C-alpha cells in the first residue's frame, strides 16, 4: 500500500508540474524493502545454521584424562 501511495503521489506530481518524467518517490522504500529482506534472510540462515550445529553430535575435547 505504501508503494502504491508513493507511486500515485509521483504520478500526481507529474500531472501538476507538467513534467515529461515522473518523480520516483517510491525508490527509497523499495531499497529499504530489499535491505530488510536481506537482513531477514541472513538472520534465518544464521539461526538455522546454529540449530543444525547444535543438533549434530559433538565431542568435548580436553577431558580425556579426567575419567580416572
PDB file of N, H, CA, C and O in Angstrom:
ATOM      1  N   UNK A   1       0.818  -1.187   0.000  1.00  0.00           N
ATOM      2  CA  UNK A   1       0.000   0.000   0.000  1.00  0.00           C
ATOM      3  C   UNK A   1       0.869   1.260   0.000  1.00  0.00           C
ATOM      4  O   UNK A   1       0.549   2.255  -0.650  1.00  0.00           O
ATOM      5  N   UNK A   2       1.964   1.192   0.738  1.00  0.00           N
ATOM      6  H   UNK A   2       2.224   0.383   1.267  1.00  0.00           H
ATOM      7  CA  UNK A   2       2.858   2.348   0.811  1.00  0.00           C
ATOM      8  C   UNK A   2       3.475   2.649  -0.554  1.00  0.00           C
ATOM      9  O   UNK A   2       3.561   3.807  -0.964  1.00  0.00           O
ATOM     10  N   UNK A   3       3.904   1.593  -1.255  1.00  0.00           N
ATOM     11  H   UNK A   3       3.834   0.652  -0.922  1.00  0.00           H
ATOM     12  CA  UNK A   3       4.483   1.792  -2.584  1.00  0.00           C
ATOM     13  C   UNK A   3       3.434   2.347  -3.553  1.00  0.00           C
ATOM     14  O   UNK A   3       3.745   3.213  -4.371  1.00  0.00           O
ATOM     15  N   UNK A   4       2.221   1.862  -3.466  1.00  0.00           N
ATOM     16  H   UNK A   4       1.969   1.158  -2.802  1.00  0.00           H
ATOM     17  CA  UNK A   4       1.150   2.379  -4.327  1.00  0.00           C
ATOM     18  C   UNK A   4       0.879   3.846  -4.032  1.00  0.00           C
ATOM     19  O   UNK A   4       0.670   4.638  -4.952  1.00  0.00           O
ATOM     20  N   UNK A   5       0.881   4.213  -2.754  1.00  0.00           N
ATOM     21  H   UNK A   5       1.050   3.570  -2.007  1.00  0.00           H
ATOM     22  CA  UNK A   5       0.629   5.604  -2.386  1.00  0.00           C
ATOM     23  C   UNK A   5       1.714   6.524  -2.939  1.00  0.00           C
ATOM     24  O   UNK A   5       1.407   7.605  -3.442  1.00  0.00           O
ATOM     25  N   UNK A   6       2.962   6.116  -2.852  1.00  0.00           N
ATOM     26  H   UNK A   6       3.211   5.238  -2.442  1.00  0.00           H
ATOM     27  CA  UNK A   6       4.037   6.965  -3.347  1.00  0.00           C
ATOM     28  C   UNK A   6       4.114   6.968  -4.871  1.00  0.00           C
ATOM     29  O   UNK A   6       4.519   7.969  -5.461  1.00  0.00           O
ATOM     30  N   UNK A   7       3.736   5.869  -5.515  1.00  0.00           N
ATOM     31  H   UNK A   7       3.407   5.055  -5.035  1.00  0.00           H
ATOM     32  CA  UNK A   7       3.635   5.873  -6.982  1.00  0.00           C
ATOM     33  C   UNK A   7       2.536   6.836  -7.423  1.00  0.00           C
ATOM     34  O   UNK A   7       2.716   7.595  -8.375  1.00  0.00           O
ATOM     35  N   UNK A   8       1.412   6.805  -6.737  1.00  0.00           N
ATOM     36  H   UNK A   8       1.266   6.188  -5.963  1.00  0.00           H
ATOM     37  CA  UNK A   8       0.324   7.723  -7.048  1.00  0.00           C
ATOM     38  C   UNK A   8       0.742   9.170  -6.811  1.00  0.00           C
ATOM     39  O   UNK A   8       0.385  10.055  -7.589  1.00  0.00           O
ATOM     40  N   UNK A   9       1.484   9.410  -5.758  1.00  0.00           N
ATOM     41  H   UNK A   9       1.773   8.691  -5.126  1.00  0.00           H
ATOM     42  CA  UNK A   9       1.979  10.758  -5.474  1.00  0.00           C
ATOM     43  C   UNK A   9       2.920  11.222  -6.578  1.00  0.00           C
ATOM     44  O   UNK A   9       2.888  12.390  -6.965  1.00  0.00           O
ATOM     45  N   UNK A  10       3.762  10.317  -7.092  1.00  0.00           N
ATOM     46  H   UNK A  10       3.787   9.368  -6.777  1.00  0.00           H
ATOM     47  CA  UNK A  10       4.651  10.657  -8.196  1.00  0.00           C
ATOM     48  C   UNK A  10       3.892  10.989  -9.463  1.00  0.00           C
ATOM     49  O   UNK A  10       4.256  11.923 -10.177  1.00  0.00           O
ATOM     50  N   UNK A  11       2.837  10.234  -9.754  1.00  0.00           N
ATOM     51  H   UNK A  11       2.542   9.475  -9.174  1.00  0.00           H
ATOM     52  CA  UNK A  11       2.024  10.489 -10.948  1.00  0.00           C
ATOM     53  C   UNK A  11       1.269  11.805 -10.782  1.00  0.00           C
ATOM     54  O   UNK A  11       1.149  12.574 -11.736  1.00  0.00           O
ATOM     55  N   UNK A  12       0.761  12.068  -9.583  1.00  0.00           N
ATOM     56  H   UNK A  12       0.859  11.443  -8.809  1.00  0.00           H
ATOM     57  CA  UNK A  12       0.057  13.323  -9.325  1.00  0.00           C
ATOM     58  C   UNK A  12       1.000  14.512  -9.474  1.00  0.00           C
ATOM     59  O   UNK A  12       0.625  15.541 -10.035  1.00  0.00           O
ATOM     60  N   UNK A  13       2.215  14.368  -8.974  1.00  0.00           N
ATOM     61  H   UNK A  13       2.519  13.532  -8.518  1.00  0.00           H
ATOM     62  CA  UNK A  13       3.211  15.423  -9.130  1.00  0.00           C
ATOM     63  C   UNK A  13       3.576  15.603 -10.588  1.00  0.00           C
ATOM     64  O   UNK A  13       3.826  16.723 -11.034  1.00  0.00           O
ATOM     65  N   UNK A  14       3.608  14.513 -11.334  1.00  0.00           N
ATOM     66  H   UNK A  14       3.405  13.604 -10.972  1.00  0.00           H
ATOM     67  CA  UNK A  14       3.876  14.574 -12.779  1.00  0.00           C
ATOM     68  C   UNK A  14       2.813  15.419 -13.479  1.00  0.00           C
ATOM     69  O   UNK A  14       3.134  16.252 -14.326  1.00  0.00           O
ATOM     70  N   UNK A  15       1.559  15.202 -13.126  1.00  0.00           N
ATOM     71  H   UNK A  15       1.299  14.525 -12.438  1.00  0.00           H
ATOM     72  CA  UNK A  15       0.476  15.948 -13.748  1.00  0.00           C
ATOM     73  C   UNK A  15       0.480  17.412 -13.299  1.00  0.00           C
ATOM     74  O   UNK A  15       0.179  18.304 -14.093  1.00  0.00           O
ATOM     75  N   UNK A  16       0.815  17.659 -12.048  1.00  0.00           N
ATOM     76  H   UNK A  16       1.059  16.935 -11.403  1.00  0.00           H
ATOM     77  CA  UNK A  16       0.784  19.026 -11.525  1.00  0.00           C
ATOM     78  C   UNK A  16       1.931  19.869 -12.067  1.00  0.00           C
ATOM     79  O   UNK A  16       1.755  21.065 -12.295  1.00  0.00           O
ATOM     80  N   UNK A  17       3.089  19.279 -12.277  1.00  0.00           N
ATOM     81  H   UNK A  17       3.232  18.307 -12.092  1.00  0.00           H
ATOM     82  CA  UNK A  17       4.252  20.032 -12.744  1.00  0.00           C
ATOM     83  C   UNK A  17       4.386  20.049 -14.265  1.00  0.00           C
ATOM     84  O   UNK A  17       5.256  20.736 -14.801  1.00  0.00           O
ATOM     85  N   UNK A  18       3.542  19.308 -14.954  1.00  0.00           N
ATOM     86  H   UNK A  18       2.835  18.751 -14.518  1.00  0.00           H
ATOM     87  CA  UNK A  18       3.600  19.177 -16.420  1.00  0.00           C
ATOM     88  C   UNK A  18       4.987  18.708 -16.862  1.00  0.00           C
ATOM     89  O   UNK A  18       5.532  19.180 -17.860  1.00  0.00           O
ATOM     90  N   UNK A  19       5.533  17.783 -16.108  1.00  0.00           N
ATOM     91  H   UNK A  19       5.091  17.400 -15.297  1.00  0.00           H
ATOM     92  CA  UNK A  19       6.855  17.237 -16.382  1.00  0.00           C
ATOM     93  C   UNK A  19       6.705  15.988 -17.251  1.00  0.00           C
ATOM     94  O   UNK A  19       5.759  15.224 -17.060  1.00  0.00           O
ATOM     95  N   UNK A  20       7.612  15.764 -18.196  1.00  0.00           N
ATOM     96  H   UNK A  20       8.380  16.384 -18.351  1.00  0.00           H
ATOM     97  CA  UNK A  20       7.514  14.546 -19.016  1.00  0.00           C
ATOM     98  C   UNK A  20       7.978  13.291 -18.275  1.00  0.00           C
ATOM     99  O   UNK A  20       7.729  12.175 -18.732  1.00  0.00           O
ATOM    100  N   UNK A  21       8.647  13.465 -17.142  1.00  0.00           N
ATOM    101  H   UNK A  21       8.849  14.371 -16.771  1.00  0.00           H
ATOM    102  CA  UNK A  21       9.180  12.332 -16.378  1.00  0.00           C
ATOM    103  C   UNK A  21       8.596  12.379 -14.969  1.00  0.00           C
ATOM    104  O   UNK A  21       8.588  13.431 -14.331  1.00  0.00           O
ATOM    105  N   UNK A  22       8.111  11.241 -14.490  1.00  0.00           N
ATOM    106  H   UNK A  22       8.117  10.386 -15.009  1.00  0.00           H
ATOM    107  CA  UNK A  22       7.566  11.175 -13.144  1.00  0.00           C
ATOM    108  C   UNK A  22       8.652  11.224 -12.091  1.00  0.00           C
ATOM    109  O   UNK A  22       9.819  10.959 -12.378  1.00  0.00           O
ATOM    110  N   UNK A  23       8.275  11.558 -10.892  1.00  0.00           N
ATOM    111  H   UNK A  23       7.326  11.773 -10.659  1.00  0.00           H
ATOM    112  CA  UNK A  23       9.218  11.618  -9.786  1.00  0.00           C
ATOM    113  C   UNK A  23       9.112  10.312  -9.011  1.00  0.00           C
ATOM    114  O   UNK A  23       8.043   9.996  -8.488  1.00  0.00           O
ATOM    115  N   UNK A  24      10.196   9.548  -8.926  1.00  0.00           N
ATOM    116  H   UNK A  24      11.064   9.805  -9.351  1.00  0.00           H
ATOM    117  CA  UNK A  24      10.125   8.218  -8.280  1.00  0.00           C
ATOM    118  C   UNK A  24      10.234   8.303  -6.755  1.00  0.00           C
ATOM    119  O   UNK A  24      11.296   8.043  -6.189  1.00  0.00           O
ATOM    120  N   UNK A  25       9.137   8.666  -6.095  1.00  0.00           N
ATOM    121  H   UNK A  25       8.274   8.878  -6.555  1.00  0.00           H
ATOM    122  CA  UNK A  25       9.119   8.759  -4.642  1.00  0.00           C
ATOM    123  C   UNK A  25       9.234   7.392  -3.973  1.00  0.00           C
ATOM    124  O   UNK A  25       9.611   7.306  -2.804  1.00  0.00           O
ATOM    125  N   UNK A  26       8.918   6.334  -4.693  1.00  0.00           N
ATOM    126  H   UNK A  26       8.611   6.403  -5.643  1.00  0.00           H
ATOM    127  CA  UNK A  26       8.863   5.006  -4.097  1.00  0.00           C
ATOM    128  C   UNK A  26      10.221   4.324  -4.030  1.00  0.00           C
ATOM    129  O   UNK A  26      10.347   3.302  -3.354  1.00  0.00           O
ATOM    130  N   UNK A  27      11.241   4.844  -4.700  1.00  0.00           N
ATOM    131  H   UNK A  27      11.140   5.674  -5.248  1.00  0.00           H
ATOM    132  CA  UNK A  27      12.549   4.172  -4.775  1.00  0.00           C
ATOM    133  C   UNK A  27      13.188   3.961  -3.396  1.00  0.00           C
ATOM    134  O   UNK A  27      13.695   2.867  -3.147  1.00  0.00           O
ATOM    135  N   UNK A  28      13.192   4.949  -2.485  1.00  0.00           N
ATOM    136  H   UNK A  28      12.780   5.837  -2.688  1.00  0.00           H
ATOM    137  CA  UNK A  28      13.792   4.675  -1.163  1.00  0.00           C
ATOM    138  C   UNK A  28      13.101   3.544  -0.408  1.00  0.00           C
ATOM    139  O   UNK A  28      13.745   2.801   0.332  1.00  0.00           O
ATOM    140  N   UNK A  29      11.792   3.419  -0.597  1.00  0.00           N
ATOM    141  H   UNK A  29      11.269   4.023  -1.198  1.00  0.00           H
ATOM    142  CA  UNK A  29      11.072   2.362   0.107  1.00  0.00           C
ATOM    143  C   UNK A  29      11.351   0.995  -0.500  1.00  0.00           C
ATOM    144  O   UNK A  29      11.367  -0.006   0.216  1.00  0.00           O
ATOM    145  N   UNK A  30      11.570   0.939  -1.805  1.00  0.00           N
ATOM    146  H   UNK A  30      11.557   1.752  -2.387  1.00  0.00           H
ATOM    147  CA  UNK A  30      11.938  -0.322  -2.442  1.00  0.00           C
ATOM    148  C   UNK A  30      13.325  -0.759  -1.957  1.00  0.00           C
ATOM    149  O   UNK A  30      13.544  -1.937  -1.674  1.00  0.00           O
ATOM    150  N   UNK A  31      14.260   0.196  -1.862  1.00  0.00           N
ATOM    151  H   UNK A  31      14.082   1.153  -2.092  1.00  0.00           H
ATOM    152  CA  UNK A  31      15.597  -0.127  -1.352  1.00  0.00           C
ATOM    153  C   UNK A  31      15.530  -0.573   0.107  1.00  0.00           C
ATOM    154  O   UNK A  31      16.247  -1.489   0.509  1.00  0.00           O
ATOM    155  N   UNK A  32      14.678   0.066   0.894  1.00  0.00           N
ATOM    156  H   UNK A  32      14.096   0.810   0.568  1.00  0.00           H
ATOM    157  CA  UNK A  32      14.506  -0.342   2.287  1.00  0.00           C
ATOM    158  C   UNK A  32      13.911  -1.749   2.377  1.00  0.00           C
ATOM    159  O   UNK A  32      14.286  -2.521   3.259  1.00  0.00           O
ATOM    160  N   UNK A  33      12.997  -2.085   1.483  1.00  0.00           N
ATOM    161  H   UNK A  33      12.692  -1.458   0.766  1.00  0.00           H
ATOM    162  CA  UNK A  33      12.417  -3.429   1.467  1.00  0.00           C
ATOM    163  C   UNK A  33      13.477  -4.469   1.113  1.00  0.00           C
ATOM    164  O   UNK A  33      13.508  -5.544   1.712  1.00  0.00           O
ATOM    165  N   UNK A  34      14.353  -4.161   0.140  1.00  0.00           N
ATOM    166  H   UNK A  34      14.328  -3.288  -0.346  1.00  0.00           H
ATOM    167  CA  UNK A  34      15.443  -5.084  -0.199  1.00  0.00           C
ATOM    168  C   UNK A  34      16.399  -5.260   0.975  1.00  0.00           C
ATOM    169  O   UNK A  34      16.862  -6.369   1.242  1.00  0.00           O
ATOM    170  N   UNK A  35      16.691  -4.178   1.670  1.00  0.00           N
ATOM    171  H   UNK A  35      16.315  -3.277   1.453  1.00  0.00           H
ATOM    172  CA  UNK A  35      17.599  -4.258   2.816  1.00  0.00           C
ATOM    173  C   UNK A  35      17.008  -5.117   3.928  1.00  0.00           C
ATOM    174  O   UNK A  35      17.703  -5.966   4.488  1.00  0.00           O
ATOM    175  N   UNK A  36      15.751  -4.912   4.251  1.00  0.00           N
ATOM    176  H   UNK A  36      15.186  -4.223   3.797  1.00  0.00           H
ATOM    177  CA  UNK A  36      15.140  -5.710   5.310  1.00  0.00           C
ATOM    178  C   UNK A  36      14.998  -7.176   4.890  1.00  0.00           C
ATOM    179  O   UNK A  36      15.108  -8.069   5.730  1.00  0.00           O
ATOM    180  N   UNK A  37      14.758  -7.431   3.612  1.00  0.00           N
ATOM    181  H   UNK A  37      14.668  -6.706   2.930  1.00  0.00           H
ATOM    182  CA  UNK A  37      14.686  -8.813   3.135  1.00  0.00           C
ATOM    183  C   UNK A  37      16.036  -9.499   3.256  1.00  0.00           C
ATOM    184  O   UNK A  37      16.110 -10.667   3.639  1.00  0.00           O
ATOM    185  N   UNK A  38      17.104  -8.781   2.932  1.00  0.00           N
ATOM    186  H   UNK A  38      17.044  -7.832   2.621  1.00  0.00           H
ATOM    187  CA  UNK A  38      18.449  -9.331   3.049  1.00  0.00           C
ATOM    188  C   UNK A  38      18.797  -9.620   4.508  1.00  0.00           C
ATOM    189  O   UNK A  38      19.357 -10.673   4.811  1.00  0.00           O
ATOM    190  N   UNK A  39      18.474  -8.705   5.406  1.00  0.00           N
ATOM    191  H   UNK A  39      18.019  -7.849   5.160  1.00  0.00           H
ATOM    192  CA  UNK A  39      18.762  -8.915   6.828  1.00  0.00           C
ATOM    193  C   UNK A  39      17.945 -10.085   7.365  1.00  0.00           C
ATOM    194  O   UNK A  39      18.459 -10.882   8.150  1.00  0.00           O
ATOM    195  N   UNK A  40      16.697 -10.202   6.963  1.00  0.00           N
ATOM    196  H   UNK A  40      16.280  -9.555   6.325  1.00  0.00           H
ATOM    197  CA  UNK A  40      15.862 -11.314   7.417  1.00  0.00           C
ATOM    198  C   UNK A  40      16.414 -12.649   6.923  1.00  0.00           C
ATOM    199  O   UNK A  40      16.445 -13.619   7.681  1.00  0.00           O
ATOM    200  N   UNK A  41      16.844 -12.710   5.679  1.00  0.00           N
ATOM    201  H   UNK A  41      16.819 -11.922   5.064  1.00  0.00           H
ATOM    202  CA  UNK A  41      17.429 -13.944   5.144  1.00  0.00           C
ATOM    203  C   UNK A  41      18.713 -14.290   5.879  1.00  0.00           C
ATOM    204  O   UNK A  41      18.969 -15.459   6.167  1.00  0.00           O
ATOM    205  N   UNK A  42      19.521 -13.287   6.185  1.00  0.00           N
ATOM    206  H   UNK A  42      19.314 -12.337   5.952  1.00  0.00           H
ATOM    207  CA  UNK A  42      20.764 -13.515   6.917  1.00  0.00           C
ATOM    208  C   UNK A  42      20.500 -14.054   8.318  1.00  0.00           C
ATOM    209  O   UNK A  42      21.175 -14.984   8.760  1.00  0.00           O
ATOM    210  N   UNK A  43      19.533 -13.485   9.012  1.00  0.00           N
ATOM    211  H   UNK A  43      18.985 -12.730   8.653  1.00  0.00           H
ATOM    212  CA  UNK A  43      19.214 -13.939  10.370  1.00  0.00           C
ATOM    213  C   UNK A  43      18.671 -15.360  10.355  1.00  0.00           C
ATOM    214  O   UNK A  43      19.083 -16.177  11.179  1.00  0.00           O
ATOM    215  N   UNK A  44      17.760 -15.677   9.445  1.00  0.00           N
ATOM    216  H   UNK A  44      17.425 -15.014   8.776  1.00  0.00           H
ATOM    217  CA  UNK A  44      17.210 -17.026   9.405  1.00  0.00           C
ATOM    218  C   UNK A  44      18.257 -18.056   8.988  1.00  0.00           C
ATOM    219  O   UNK A  44      18.217 -19.195   9.455  1.00  0.00           O
ATOM    220  N   UNK A  45      19.185 -17.678   8.124  1.00  0.00           N
ATOM    221  H   UNK A  45      19.217 -16.754   7.745  1.00  0.00           H
ATOM    222  CA  UNK A  45      20.277 -18.583   7.773  1.00  0.00           C
ATOM    223  C   UNK A  45      21.169 -18.836   8.975  1.00  0.00           C
ATOM    224  O   UNK A  45      21.565 -19.973   9.229  1.00  0.00           O
ATOM    225  N   UNK A  46      21.484 -17.789   9.710  1.00  0.00           N
ATOM    226  H   UNK A  46      21.162 -16.865   9.503  1.00  0.00           H
ATOM    227  CA  UNK A  46      22.310 -17.933  10.902  1.00  0.00           C
ATOM    228  C   UNK A  46      21.626 -18.789  11.968  1.00  0.00           C
ATOM    229  O   UNK A  46      22.258 -19.651  12.579  1.00  0.00           O
ATOM    230  N   UNK A  47      20.339 -18.551  12.187  1.00  0.00           N
ATOM    231  H   UNK A  47      19.825 -17.851  11.691  1.00  0.00           H
ATOM    232  CA  UNK A  47      19.613 -19.336  13.189  1.00  0.00           C
ATOM    233  C   UNK A  47      19.501 -20.802  12.794  1.00  0.00           C
ATOM    234  O   UNK A  47      19.649 -21.678  13.647  1.00  0.00           O
ATOM    235  N   UNK A  48      19.245 -21.086  11.536  1.00  0.00           N
ATOM    236  H   UNK A  48      19.125 -20.375  10.843  1.00  0.00           H
ATOM    237  CA  UNK A  48      19.151 -22.481  11.119  1.00  0.00           C
ATOM    238  C   UNK A  48      20.517 -23.164  11.163  1.00  0.00           C
ATOM    239  O   UNK A  48      20.598 -24.354  11.468  1.00  0.00           O
ATOM    240  N   UNK A  49      21.589 -22.430  10.863  1.00  0.00           N
ATOM    241  H   UNK A  49      21.522 -21.464  10.615  1.00  0.00           H
ATOM    242  CA  UNK A  49      22.932 -22.999  10.967  1.00  0.00           C
ATOM    243  C   UNK A  49      23.267 -23.348  12.408  1.00  0.00           C
ATOM    244  O   UNK A  49      23.821 -24.414  12.677  1.00  0.00           O
ATOM    245  N   UNK A  50      22.939 -22.468  13.325  1.00  0.00           N
ATOM    246  H   UNK A  50      22.489 -21.602  13.107  1.00  0.00           H
ATOM    247  CA  UNK A  50      23.189 -22.744  14.747  1.00  0.00           C
ATOM    248  C   UNK A  50      22.359 -23.941  15.210  1.00  0.00           C
ATOM    249  O   UNK A  50      22.853 -24.797  15.943  1.00  0.00           O
ATOM    250  N   UNK A  51      21.098 -23.996  14.782  1.00  0.00           N
ATOM    251  H   UNK A  51      20.697 -23.301  14.186  1.00  0.00           H
ATOM    252  CA  UNK A  51      20.246 -25.116  15.166  1.00  0.00           C
ATOM    253  C   UNK A  51      20.811 -26.429  14.644  1.00  0.00           C
ATOM    254  O   UNK A  51      20.841 -27.414  15.382  1.00  0.00           O
ATOM    255  N   UNK A  52      21.257 -26.470  13.401  1.00  0.00           N
ATOM    256  H   UNK A  52      21.232 -25.670  12.801  1.00  0.00           H
ATOM    257  CA  UNK A  52      21.815 -27.702  12.829  1.00  0.00           C
ATOM    258  C   UNK A  52      23.111 -28.077  13.529  1.00  0.00           C
ATOM    259  O   UNK A  52      23.342 -29.254  13.802  1.00  0.00           O
ATOM    260  N   UNK A  53      23.961 -27.097  13.825  1.00  0.00           N
ATOM    261  H   UNK A  53      23.773 -26.140  13.603  1.00  0.00           H
ATOM    262  CA  UNK A  53      25.213 -27.395  14.525  1.00  0.00           C
ATOM    263  C   UNK A  53      24.963 -27.926  15.937  1.00  0.00           C
ATOM    264  O   UNK A  53      25.695 -28.797  16.406  1.00  0.00           O
ATOM    265  N   UNK A  54      23.945 -27.415  16.615  1.00  0.00           N
ATOM    266  H   UNK A  54      23.350 -26.707  16.234  1.00  0.00           H
ATOM    267  CA  UNK A  54      23.614 -27.935  17.944  1.00  0.00           C
ATOM    268  C   UNK A  54      22.972 -29.312  17.867  1.00  0.00           C
ATOM    269  O   UNK A  54      23.067 -30.086  18.819  1.00  0.00           O
ATOM    270  N   UNK A  55      22.331 -29.627  16.770  1.00  0.00           N
ATOM    271  H   UNK A  55      22.254 -28.997  15.997  1.00  0.00           H
ATOM    272  CA  UNK A  55      21.677 -30.915  16.598  1.00  0.00           C
ATOM    273  C   UNK A  55      22.686 -32.018  16.303  1.00  0.00           C
ATOM    274  O   UNK A  55      22.473 -33.167  16.691  1.00  0.00           O
ATOM    275  N   UNK A  56      23.774 -31.690  15.626  1.00  0.00           N
ATOM    276  H   UNK A  56      23.947 -30.756  15.311  1.00  0.00           H
ATOM    277  CA  UNK A  56      24.784 -32.683  15.286  1.00  0.00           C
ATOM    278  C   UNK A  56      25.531 -33.138  16.540  1.00  0.00           C
ATOM    279  O   UNK A  56      25.719 -32.353  17.470  1.00  0.00           O
ATOM    280  N   UNK A  57      25.958 -34.402  16.568  1.00  0.00           N
ATOM    281  H   UNK A  57      25.805 -35.039  15.813  1.00  0.00           H
ATOM    282  CA  UNK A  57      26.722 -34.862  17.733  1.00  0.00           C
ATOM    283  C   UNK A  57      28.097 -34.183  17.764  1.00  0.00           C
ATOM    284  O   UNK A  57      28.734 -33.982  16.729  1.00  0.00           O
ATOM    285  N   UNK A  58      28.528 -33.842  18.959  1.00  0.00           N
ATOM    286  H   UNK A  58      28.011 -34.005  19.799  1.00  0.00           H
ATOM    287  CA  UNK A  58      29.837 -33.221  19.115  1.00  0.00           C
ATOM    288  C   UNK A  58      30.533 -33.851  20.319  1.00  0.00           C
ATOM    289  O   UNK A  58      29.886 -34.377  21.224  1.00  0.00           O
ATOM    290  N   UNK A  59      31.843 -33.787  20.309  1.00  0.00           N
ATOM    291  H   UNK A  59      32.369 -33.360  19.573  1.00  0.00           H
ATOM    292  CA  UNK A  59      32.644 -34.385  21.356  1.00  0.00           C
ATOM    293  C   UNK A  59      33.371 -33.283  22.095  1.00  0.00           C
ATOM    294  O   UNK A  59      33.879 -32.334  21.498  1.00  0.00           O
ATOM    295  N   UNK A  60      33.409 -33.432  23.425  1.00  0.00           N
ATOM    296  H   UNK A  60      32.996 -34.202  23.910  1.00  0.00           H
ATOM    297  CA  UNK A  60      34.156 -32.466  24.224  1.00  0.00           C
ATOM    298  C   UNK A  60      35.621 -32.843  24.182  1.00  0.00           C
ATOM    299  O   UNK A  60      35.984 -33.976  24.499  1.00  0.00           O
ATOM    300  N   UNK A  61      36.453 -31.917  23.799  1.00  0.00           N
ATOM    301  H   UNK A  61      36.158 -30.997  23.542  1.00  0.00           H
ATOM    302  CA  UNK A  61      37.895 -32.151  23.734  1.00  0.00           C
ATOM    303  C   UNK A  61      38.547 -31.612  24.997  1.00  0.00           C
ATOM    304  O   UNK A  61      38.107 -30.614  25.566  1.00  0.00           O
ATOM    305  N   UNK A  62      39.592 -32.283  25.417  1.00  0.00           N
ATOM    306  H   UNK A  62      39.949 -33.094  24.954  1.00  0.00           H
ATOM    307  CA  UNK A  62      40.332 -31.832  26.590  1.00  0.00           C
ATOM    308  C   UNK A  62      39.907 -32.471  27.884  1.00  0.00           C
ATOM    309  O   UNK A  62      40.448 -32.115  28.931  1.00  0.00           O
ATOM    310  N   UNK A  63      38.965 -33.397  27.873  1.00  0.00           N
ATOM    311  H   UNK A  63      38.525 -33.685  27.022  1.00  0.00           H
ATOM    312  CA  UNK A  63      38.506 -34.057  29.104  1.00  0.00           C
ATOM    313  C   UNK A  63      38.829 -35.550  29.088  1.00  0.00           C
ATOM    314  O   UNK A  63      38.199 -36.311  29.821  1.00  0.00           O
ATOM    315  N   UNK A  64      39.797 -35.994  28.270  1.00  0.00           N
ATOM    316  H   UNK A  64      40.309 -35.375  27.674  1.00  0.00           H
ATOM    317  CA  UNK A  64      40.095 -37.416  28.164  1.00  0.00           C
ATOM    318  C   UNK A  64      40.765 -37.957  29.424  1.00  0.00           C
ATOM    319  O   UNK A  64      40.505 -39.100  29.800  1.00  0.00           O
ATOM    320  N   UNK A  65      41.608 -37.184  30.081  1.00  0.00           N
ATOM    321  H   UNK A  65      41.819 -36.256  29.775  1.00  0.00           H
ATOM    322  CA  UNK A  65      42.344 -37.673  31.247  1.00  0.00           C
ATOM    323  C   UNK A  65      41.588 -37.502  32.557  1.00  0.00           C
ATOM    324  O   UNK A  65      42.139 -37.850  33.602  1.00  0.00           O
ATOM    325  N   UNK A  66      40.388 -36.999  32.567  1.00  0.00           N
ATOM    326  H   UNK A  66      39.941 -36.716  31.719  1.00  0.00           H
ATOM    327  CA  UNK A  66      39.662 -36.739  33.802  1.00  0.00           C
ATOM    328  C   UNK A  66      38.818 -37.914  34.259  1.00  0.00           C
ATOM    329  O   UNK A  66      38.213 -37.839  35.328  1.00  0.00           O
ATOM    330  N   UNK A  67      38.752 -38.995  33.497  1.00  0.00           N
ATOM    331  H   UNK A  67      39.243 -39.056  32.628  1.00  0.00           H
ATOM    332  CA  UNK A  67      37.872 -40.123  33.831  1.00  0.00           C
ATOM    333  C   UNK A  67      38.631 -41.217  34.576  1.00  0.00           C
ATOM    334  O   UNK A  67      38.426 -42.397  34.293  1.00  0.00           O
ATOM    335  N   UNK A  68      39.476 -40.870  35.493  1.00  0.00           N
ATOM    336  H   UNK A  68      39.643 -39.911  35.723  1.00  0.00           H
ATOM    337  CA  UNK A  68      40.240 -41.871  36.259  1.00  0.00           C
ATOM    338  C   UNK A  68      39.495 -42.413  37.433  1.00  0.00           C
ATOM    339  O   UNK A  68      40.017 -43.258  38.160  1.00  0.00           O
TER     340      UNK A  68
END
